[in-house]
Amino acid sequence: MKKSYQKIQAVRGISLQVHEGEIFALIGANGAGKTTTMEMIMGLIEPDEGTIHVCGVDARKQPAELKQRIGVALQRTSLYDKIKVKEALKLFASYYERTRDVNEIIEELGLRPHLNQMVKKLSGGWQQRTSLALALLNDPQIIFLDEPTTGLDPQARFELWNIIKRLRAEGKTILLSTHYMEEVQRYCDRCAIIREGLLVACDTPENLIKLLPDDNGSMDDVYVQIAAGRGNGE
């Protein structure tokens, strides 16, 4: 995949494969090309070059079909500020040809006490749960999460990851971006490191840590030395 904006090469060449039923993370510094890569895979923007297949669907040729098969939980949007939780669920359910049982989603995410609340008045953790609930309405095969735990307190982060793990246990594939390297190390099956629009490494956290000098360190060290490119005094 490649994508440029005028003279800026946001993605200079990325090729990767995400396996069914895994939690897969995209990591890299701000401006590395993570968001652009995710948006191309989700069918939100058109790549300049390359082919993209998601759940057997050609993302470039069948964008409408793709949207029926994926779930997307982006960071907060202005839409959420204007409606109640139950209204958002009803609205988003109307977008899909098939939907998962809404009550089942409400119970799974613990949203019932908050259905009549305005989304803008919820805490960050409950807003993220609401966003995830909307992403689950069409019973997607793959779920995209854009920095899902940013700004959450430790308890809310822990609870959200428990939900993500349950979704994987159901057979869902999770593709996410994050800056929390301890979460990548603890929860992700594999991760791709993007640097200056290029894929520089893709493996399990354990194997990426083995790339460090003396095979010693953590994913924080992997980020600093490989993702941020400071391993050789840069």
Residue, then its C-alpha position, 0 to 999 in steps of 0.5 A: m500500500k502507498k499513499s501520498y498527500q501532495k508532496i508528503q508520502a504518508v505511506r511509502g510501502i506497507s505489506l502485511q497480513v493479519h491472521e483471523g482471530e488475533i489481536f494485532a497492533l500497529i505501532g509507531a511514532n506520530g506521523a509514521g503512517k499508522t492512521t493512514t494505513m488503518e484508514m486505507i484498510m477500512g476503506l475510508i481513503e483510497p490508496d494510490e497503489g496496492t491491493i487490500h483484501v479484508c475478510g475476502v472483500d476487495a476494499r478498493k472495489q467493494p467498499a459498501e460490502l466491506k462496511q457490512r463486515i467490519g466494525v470501527a471504533l474511532q476516537r470520540t466524534s461530534l455525533y456522540d455529543k448530540i444523542k443518548v446511548k440508546e439513540a446512538l445504538k438505534l441509529f447505527a443499527s439502521y445502517y446495516e443489513r444484518t445486526r447482532d442482538v442489541n440487548e446482547i451487546i448492551e449486557e456484554l458491555g454493561l451499558r444498560p444503566h447508561l442507556n438514557q444518558m447523553v454520550k457526552k456526559l459519560s466518563g471516558g471509559w463509558q464513552q469507549r464502551t459505547s463506541l465499541a458497542l456501535a462497532l459490534l452492531n453488525d456482528p463484524q468479523i474484524i474490529f478496528l480500534d483507534e487508540p482505544t484506551t487513550g485517556l482512560d484510567p487504569q481500571a477502565r483500561f483493564e476492563l476494556w481489555n477484558i472485553i477485547k479479549r472476550l471478543r477475540a475468544e468469540g473468534k473476532t479479529i482485532l486490529l488496533s493502534t496504540h501508544y501503550m507498549e505495555e498493553v501491546q506486550r501483555y495482550c497482543d498476539r503480533c504487532a507491526i512497527i511502522r516508521e516513516g511510512l514503511l513497515v520495519a518489523c512485524d512479529t510477536p512482542e516476544n520476538l521483537i524484544k529478542l531483536l534488542p541488544d542482549d535480548n533484554g528489555s520490553m516493548d517500550d525499548v522496542y518502541v524507542q530503538i526500532a519504532a522511533g529509530r533511536g537505536n543507533g544514536e538517532 
